[in-house]
Amino acid sequence: MDSVVGRIGGKCLLTIHFVGTGLMLAFLREANTSGSVIRIFDALDTVLGTQDFNRLFPVILTDNGGEFSNLRQIEYWEKTPRHRTNVFYCDAGCPYQKGICEVNHELIRRILPKGTSFDDLTQEDIFLMMDHIHSYKRKKLNNRSPYDVFSFYYG
């Protein structure tokens, strides 16, 4: 899990990368805050349900950015009190520990270059961008798209 920032102080993205499949979810947030991250996880938990959420997100690796600082609310679902995931942080100064995530960010940056404002974008724009990113076949996935590989593993 990571953030992609547009212009400082503006909208940003929360990205969640599925290792081994190349698939990355991206969610537009109004600001780079811990509350915005928690709202996304609460929404995912509600939409997916307990069983699928637990199957898809048993472990989350992220950096120690301020937006990921409220560990308790990410790991625990307050609505129906239960443990929902385990969050681990990369070592400080070691972005290579989530290197595949950073590679997908490079694909996002081809469409939304660094410093570009995300303020006029909608979640539908982000879904379309990610749809394009996930549709092309990749050599490292045996000439399959991230969609194909994710569907094979998760249905």
Contact map, one row per residue, 1 for C-alpha under 8 A:
11100000000001111000000000000000000000000000000000000000000111100000000000000000000000000000000000001000000000000000000000000000000000000000000000000000000
11110000000001110000000000000000000000000000000000000000000001100000000000000000000000000000000000001000000000000000000000000000000000000000000000000000000
11111000000111100000000000000001000000000000000000000000000000000000000000000000000000000000000000000000000000000000000000000000000000000000000000000000000
01111100000111100000000000000000000000000000000000000000000000000000000000000000000000000000000000000000100000000000000000000000000000000000000000000000000
00111111011110000000000000000001000000000000000000000000000000000000000000000000000000000000000000000000000000000110000000000000000000000000000000000000000
00011111011100000000000000000000000000000000000000000000000000000000000000000000000000000000000000000000000000000111110000000000000000000000000000000000000
00001111111000000000000000000000000000000000000000000000000000000000000000000000000000000000000000000000000000000011110000000000000000000000000000000000000
00001111110000000000000000000000000000000000000000000000000000000000000000000000000000000000000000000000000000000010000000000000000000000000000000000000000
00000011111000000000000000000011000000000000000000000000000000000000000000000000000000000000000000000000000000000000000000000000000000000000000000000000000
00001111111100000000000000000110000000000000000000000000000000000000000000000000000000000000000000000000000000000000111000000000000000000000000000000000000
00001110111110000000000000011111000000000000000000000000000000000000000000000000000000000000000000000000000000000000111000000000000000000000000000000000000
00111100011111000000000000011111000000000000000000000000000000000000000000000000000000000000000000000000000000000000010000000000000000000000000000000000000
00111000001111100000000001111000000000000000000000000000000000000000000000000000000000000000000000000000000000000000000000000000000000000000000000000000000
11110000000111110000000011111000000010000000000000000000000000000000000000000000000000000000000000000000000000000000000000000000000000000000000000000000000
11110000000011111000000111100000000000000000000000000000000000000000000000000000000000000000000000000000000000000000000000000000000000000000000000000000000
11000000000001111100000111000000000000000000000000000000000000000000000000000000000000000000000000000000000000000000000000000000000000000000000000000000000
10000000000000111110011110000000000000000000000000000000000000000000000000000000000000000000000000001000000000000000000000000000000000000000000000000000000
00000000000000011111111100000000000000000000000000000000000000000000000000000000000000000000000000000000000000000000000000000000000000000000000000000000000
00000000000000001111111000000000000000000000000000000000000000000000000000000000000000000000000000010000000000000000000000000000000000000000000000000000000
00000000000000000111110000000000000000000000000000000000000000000000000000000000000000000000000000000000000000000000000000000000000000000000000000000000000
00000000000000000111111000000000000000000000000000000000000000000000000000000000000000000000000000000000000000000000000000000000000000000000100001101100000
00000000000000001111111100000000000000000000000000000000000000000000000000000000000000000000000000010001000000000000000000000000000001000000100001001100000
00000000000000001110111110000000000000000000000000000000000000000000000000000000000000000000000000000000000000000000000000000000000001000000000001100100000
00000000000000111100011111000000000000000000000000000000000000000000000000000000000000000000000000001001000000000000000000000000010000000000000000000000000
00000000000001111000001111100000000000000000000000000000000000000000000000000000000000000000000000000000000000000000000000000000010000000000000000000000000
00000000000011110000000111110000000000000000000000000000000000000000000000000000000000000000000000000000000000000000000000000110010000000000000000000000000
00000000000011100000000011111000000000010000000000000000000000000000000000000000000000000000000000000000000000000000000000100100000000000000000000000000000
00000000001111000000000001111100000000000000000000000000000000000000000000000000000000000000000000000000000000000000000001100100000000000000000000000000000
00000000001111000000000000111111000100000000000000000000000000000000000000000000000000000000000000000000000000000000000000000000000000000000000000000000000
00000000011100000000000000011111000100000000000000000000000000000000000000000000000000000000000000000000000000000000000000000000000000000000000000000000000
00000000111100000000000000001111100100000000000000000000000000000000000000000000000000000000000000000000000000000000000000000000000000000000000000000000000
00101000101100000000000000001111110100000000000000000000000000000010000000000000000000000000000000000000000000000000000000000000000000000000000000000000000
00000000000000000000000000000011111110000000000000000000000000000110000000000000000000000000000000000000000000000000000000000000000000000000000000000000000
00000000000000000000000000000001111111000000000000000000000000000111110000000000000000000000000000000000000000000000000000000000000000000000000000000000000
00000000000000000000000000000000111111100000000000000000000000000010000000000000000000000000000000000000000000000000000000000000000000000000000000000000000
00000000000000000000000000001111111111110000000000000000000000000010000000000000000000000000000000000000000000000000000000000000000000000000000000000000000
00000000000001000000000000000000111111111000000000000000000000000011000001000000000000000000000000000000000000000000000000000000000000000000000000000000000
00000000000000000000000000000000011111111100000000000000000000000000000011000000000000000000000000000000000000000000000000000000000000000000000000000000000
00000000000000000000000000000000001111111110000000000000000000000000000000000000000000000000000000000000000000000000000000000000000000000000000000000000000
00000000000000000000000000100000000111111111000000000000000000000000000000000000000000000000000000000000000000000000000000000000000000000000000000000000000
00000000000000000000000000000000000011111111100000000000000000000000000001000000000000000000000000000000000000000000000000000000000000000000000000000000000
00000000000000000000000000000000000001111111110000000000000000000000000000001000000000000000000000000000000000000000000000000000000000000000000000000000000
00000000000000000000000000000000000000111111111000000000000000000000000000000000000000000000000000000000000000000000000000000000000000000000000000000000000
00000000000000000000000000000000000000011111111110001000000000000000000000000000000000000000000000000000000000000000000000000000000000000000000000000000000
00000000000000000000000000000000000000001111111111001000000000000000000000000000000000000000000000000000000000000000000000000000000000000000000000000000000
00000000000000000000000000000000000000000111111111000000000000000000000000000000000000000000000000000000000000000000000000000000000000000000000000000000000
00000000000000000000000000000000000000000011111110000000000000000000000000000000000000000000000000000000000000000000000000000000000000000000000000000000000
00000000000000000000000000000000000000000001111111111000000000000000000000000000000000000000000000000000000000000000000000000000000000000000000000000000000
00000000000000000000000000000000000000000001111111111000000000000000000000000000000000000000000000000000000000000000000000000000000000000000000000000000000
00000000000000000000000000000000000000000000110111111100000000000000000000000000000100000000000000000000000000000000000000000000000000000000000000000000000
00000000000000000000000000000000000000000000000111111110000000000000000000000000000000000000000000000000000000000000000000000000000000000000000000000000000
00000000000000000000000000000000000000000000000111111111000000000000000000000000000000000000000000000000000000000000000000000000000000000000000000000000000
00000000000000000000000000000000000000000001100111111111110000000000000000000000000100000000000000000000000000000000000000000000000000000000000000000000000
00000000000000000000000000000000000000000000000001111111110000000000000000000000000110000000000000000000000000000000000000000000000000000000000000000000000
00000000000000000000000000000000000000000000000000111111110000000000000000000000000000000000000000000000000000000000000000000000000000000000000000000000000
00000000000000000000000000000000000000000000000000011111110000000000000000000000000000000000000000000000000000000000000000000000000000000000000000000000000
00000000000000000000000000000000000000000000000000001111111100000000000000000000000010000000000000000000000000000000000000000000000000000000000000000000000
00000000000000000000000000000000000000000000000000001111111100000000000000000000000111000000000000000000000000000000000000000000000000000000000000000000000
00000000000000000000000000000000000000000000000000000000111110000000000000000000000011110000000000000000000000000000000000000000000000000000000000000000000
10000000000000000000000000000000000000000000000000000000111111000000000000000000000011110000000000000000000000000000000000000000000000000000000000000000000
10000000000000000000000000000000000000000000000000000000001111100000000000000000000000111100000001000000000000000000000000000000000000000000000000000000000
11000000000000000000000000000000000000000000000000000000000111110001000000000000000000111100000001000000000000000000000000000000000000000000000000000000000
11000000000000000000000000000000000000000000000000000000000011111001000000000000000000001111001000000000000000000000000000000000000000000000000000000000000
00000000000000000000000000000000000000000000000000000000000001111101100000000000000000001101000000000000000000000000000000000000000000000000000000000000000
00000000000000000000000000000000000000000000000000000000000000111111100000000000000000000000000000000000000000000000000000000000000000000000000000000000000
00000000000000000000000000000000110000000000000000000000000000011111100000000000000000000000000000000000000000000000000000000000000000000000000000000000000
00000000000000000000000000000001111110000000000000000000000000001111110000000000000000000000000000000000000000000000000000000000000000000000000000000000000
00000000000000000000000000000000010010000000000000000000000001111111111000000000000000000000000000000000000000000000000000000000000000000000000000000000000
00000000000000000000000000000000010000000000000000000000000000011111111000000000000000000000000000000000000000000000000000000000000000000000000000000000000
00000000000000000000000000000000010000000000000000000000000000000011111111000000000000000000000000000000000000000000000000000000000000000000000000000000000
00000000000000000000000000000000000000000000000000000000000000000001111111100000000000100000000000000000000000000000000000000000000000000000000000000000000
00000000000000000000000000000000000000000000000000000000000000000000011111110000000000000000000000000000000000000000000000000000000000000000000000000000000
00000000000000000000000000000000000001000000000000000000000000000000011111111100000000000000000000000000000000000000000000000000000000000000000000000000000
00000000000000000000000000000000000011001000000000000000000000000000011111111000000010100000000000000000000000000000000000000000000000000000000000000000000
00000000000000000000000000000000000000000000000000000000000000000000001111111000001111100000000000000000000000000000000000000000000000000000000000000000000
00000000000000000000000000000000000000000000000000000000000000000000000111111100111110000000000000000000000000000000000000000000000000000000000000000000000
00000000000000000000000000000000000000000100000000000000000000000000000011111111111100000000000000000000000000000000000000000000000000000000000000000000000
00000000000000000000000000000000000000000000000000000000000000000000000010011111110000000000000000000000000000000000000000000000000000000000000000000000000
00000000000000000000000000000000000000000000000000000000000000000000000000001111100000000000000000000000000000000000000000000000000000000000000000000000000
00000000000000000000000000000000000000000000000000000000000000000000000000001111110000000000000000000000000000000000000000000000000000000000000000000000000
00000000000000000000000000000000000000000000000000000000000000000000000000011111111000000000000000000000000000000000000000000000000000000000000000000000000
00000000000000000000000000000000000000000000000000000000000000000000000000011101111100000000000000000000000000000000000000000000000000000000000000000000000
00000000000000000000000000000000000000000000000000000000000000000000000000111000111110000000000000000000000000000000000000000000000000000000000000000000000
00000000000000000000000000000000000000000000000001001100010000000000000000111000011111000000000000000000000000000000000000000000000000000000000000000000000
00000000000000000000000000000000000000000000000000000100111100000000000001110000001111100000000000000000000000000000000000000000000000000000000000000000000
00000000000000000000000000000000000000000000000000000000011100000000000000100000000111110000000000000000000000000000000000000000000000000000000000000000000
00000000000000000000000000000000000000000000000000000000001111000000001001100000000011111000000000000000000000000000000000000000000000000000000000000000000
00000000000000000000000000000000000000000000000000000000001111000000000000000000000001111100000000000000000000000000000000000000000000000000000000000000000
00000000000000000000000000000000000000000000000000000000000011110000000000000000000000111110000000000000000000000000000000000000000000000000000000000000000
00000000000000000000000000000000000000000000000000000000000011110000000000000000000000011111011011000000000000000000000000000000000000000000000000000000000
00000000000000000000000000000000000000000000000000000000000000100000000000000000000000001111110010000000000000000000000000000000000000000000000000000000000
00000000000000000000000000000000000000000000000000000000000000110000000000000000000000000111111000000000000000000000000000000000000000000000000000000000000
00000000000000000000000000000000000000000000000000000000000000000000000000000000000000000011111000000000000000000000000000000000000000000000000000000000000
00000000000000000000000000000000000000000000000000000000000000000000000000000000000000000111111110000000000000000000000000000000000000000000000000000000000
00000000000000000000000000000000000000000000000000000000000000100000000000000000000000000101111111100000000000000000000000000000000000000000000000000000000
00000000000000000000000000000000000000000000000000000000000000000000000000000000000000000000011111100000000000000000000000000000000000000000000000000000000
00000000000000000000000000000000000000000000000000000000000000000000000000000000000000000110011111100000000000000000000000000000000000000000000000000000000
00000000000000000000000000000000000000000000000000000000000011000000000000000000000000000100001111111100000000000000000000000000000000000000000000000000000
00000000000000000000000000000000000000000000000000000000000000000000000000000000000000000000001111111110000000000000000000000000000000000000000000000000000
00000000000000000010010000000000000000000000000000000000000000000000000000000000000000000000000001111111000000000000000000000000000000000000000000000000000
11000000000000001000000100000000000000000000000000000000000000000000000000000000000000000000000001111111100000000000000000000000000000000000000000000000000
00000000000000000000000000000000000000000000000000000000000000000000000000000000000000000000000001111111110000000000000000000000000000000000000000000000000
00000000000000000000000000000000000000000000000000000000000000000000000000000000000000000000000000111111111000000000000000000000000000000000000000000000000
00000000000000000000010100000000000000000000000000000000000000000000000000000000000000000000000000011111111100000000000000000000000000000000000000000000000
00010000000000000000000000000000000000000000000000000000000000000000000000000000000000000000000000001111111110000000000000000000000000000000000000000000000
00000000000000000000000000000000000000000000000000000000000000000000000000000000000000000000000000000111111111000000000000000000000000000000000000000000000
00000000000000000000000000000000000000000000000000000000000000000000000000000000000000000000000000000011111111100000000000000000000010000000000000000000000
00000000000000000000000000000000000000000000000000000000000000000000000000000000000000000000000000000001111111111000000000000000110010000000000000000000000
00000000000000000000000000000000000000000000000000000000000000000000000000000000000000000000000000000000111111111100000000000000000000000000000000000000000
00000000000000000000000000000000000000000000000000000000000000000000000000000000000000000000000000000000011111111000000000000000000000000000000000000000000
00000000000000000000000000000000000000000000000000000000000000000000000000000000000000000000000000000000001111111000000000000000100000000000000000000000000
00000000000000000000000000000000000000000000000000000000000000000000000000000000000000000000000000000000000111111101000000000000000000000000000000000000000
00000000000000000000000000000000000000000000000000000000000000000000000000000000000000000000000000000000000111111111000000000000000000000000000000000000000
00001100000000000000000000000000000000000000000000000000000000000000000000000000000000000000000000000000000010011111000000000000000000000000000000000000000
00001111000000000000000000000000000000000000000000000000000000000000000000000000000000000000000000000000000000001111100000000000000000000000000000000000000
00000110000000000000000000000000000000000000000000000000000000000000000000000000000000000000000000000000000000011111110000000000000000000000000000000000000
00000110011000000000000000000000000000000000000000000000000000000000000000000000000000000000000000000000000000000011111100000000000000000000000000000000000
00000110011100000000000000000000000000000000000000000000000000000000000000000000000000000000000000000000000000000001111110000000000000000000000000000000000
00000000011000000000000000000000000000000000000000000000000000000000000000000000000000000000000000000000000000000000111110000000000000000000000000000000000
00000000000000000000000000000000000000000000000000000000000000000000000000000000000000000000000000000000000000000000111111000000000000000000000000000000000
00000000000000000000000000000000000000000000000000000000000000000000000000000000000000000000000000000000000000000000011111101100000000000000000000000000000
00000000000000000000000000010000000000000000000000000000000000000000000000000000000000000000000000000000000000000000000111111100000000000000000000000000000
00000000000000000000000000110000000000000000000000000000000000000000000000000000000000000000000000000000000000000000000011111110000000000000000000000000000
00000000000000000000000000000000000000000000000000000000000000000000000000000000000000000000000000000000000000000000000001111111000000000000000000000000000
00000000000000000000000000000000000000000000000000000000000000000000000000000000000000000000000000000000000000000000000011111111100000000000000000000000000
00000000000000000000000001110000000000000000000000000000000000000000000000000000000000000000000000000000000000000000000011111111110000000000000000000000000
00000000000000000000000001000000000000000000000000000000000000000000000000000000000000000000000000000000000000000000000000111111111000000000000000000000000
00000000000000000000000000000000000000000000000000000000000000000000000000000000000000000000000000000000000000000000000000011111111100000000000000000000000
00000000000000000000000000000000000000000000000000000000000000000000000000000000000000000000000000000000000100100000000000001111111110000000000000000000000
00000000000000000000000111000000000000000000000000000000000000000000000000000000000000000000000000000000000100000000000000000111111111000000000000000000000
00000000000000000000000000000000000000000000000000000000000000000000000000000000000000000000000000000000000000000000000000000011111111100000000000000000000
00000000000000000000000000000000000000000000000000000000000000000000000000000000000000000000000000000000000000000000000000000001111111110000000000000000000
00000000000000000000000000000000000000000000000000000000000000000000000000000000000000000000000000000000001100000000000000000000111111110000000000000000000
00000000000000000000011000000000000000000000000000000000000000000000000000000000000000000000000000000000000000000000000000000000011111111000000011100000000
00000000000000000000000000000000000000000000000000000000000000000000000000000000000000000000000000000000000000000000000000000000001111111000000011100000000
00000000000000000000000000000000000000000000000000000000000000000000000000000000000000000000000000000000000000000000000000000000000111111100000111000000000
00000000000000000000000000000000000000000000000000000000000000000000000000000000000000000000000000000000000000000000000000000000000001111110101111000000000
00000000000000000000000000000000000000000000000000000000000000000000000000000000000000000000000000000000000000000000000000000000000000011111111111000000000
00000000000000000000000000000000000000000000000000000000000000000000000000000000000000000000000000000000000000000000000000000000000000001111111100000000000
00000000000000000000000000000000000000000000000000000000000000000000000000000000000000000000000000000000000000000000000000000000000000000111111000000000000
00000000000000000000110000000000000000000000000000000000000000000000000000000000000000000000000000000000000000000000000000000000000000001111111111001000000
00000000000000000000000000000000000000000000000000000000000000000000000000000000000000000000000000000000000000000000000000000000000000000111111100000000000
00000000000000000000000000000000000000000000000000000000000000000000000000000000000000000000000000000000000000000000000000000000000000001111111110000000000
00000000000000000000000000000000000000000000000000000000000000000000000000000000000000000000000000000000000000000000000000000000000000011110111111011000000
00000000000000000000000000000000000000000000000000000000000000000000000000000000000000000000000000000000000000000000000000000000000001111100101111111000000
00000000000000000000111000000000000000000000000000000000000000000000000000000000000000000000000000000000000000000000000000000000000001111100100111111100000
00000000000000000000101000000000000000000000000000000000000000000000000000000000000000000000000000000000000000000000000000000000000001100000000011111110000
00000000000000000000000000000000000000000000000000000000000000000000000000000000000000000000000000000000000000000000000000000000000000000000000111111111000
00000000000000000000110000000000000000000000000000000000000000000000000000000000000000000000000000000000000000000000000000000000000000000000100111111111100
00000000000000000000111000000000000000000000000000000000000000000000000000000000000000000000000000000000000000000000000000000000000000000000000001111111111
00000000000000000000000000000000000000000000000000000000000000000000000000000000000000000000000000000000000000000000000000000000000000000000000000111111111
00000000000000000000000000000000000000000000000000000000000000000000000000000000000000000000000000000000000000000000000000000000000000000000000000011111111
00000000000000000000000000000000000000000000000000000000000000000000000000000000000000000000000000000000000000000000000000000000000000000000000000001111111
00000000000000000000000000000000000000000000000000000000000000000000000000000000000000000000000000000000000000000000000000000000000000000000000000000111111
00000000000000000000000000000000000000000000000000000000000000000000000000000000000000000000000000000000000000000000000000000000000000000000000000000111111
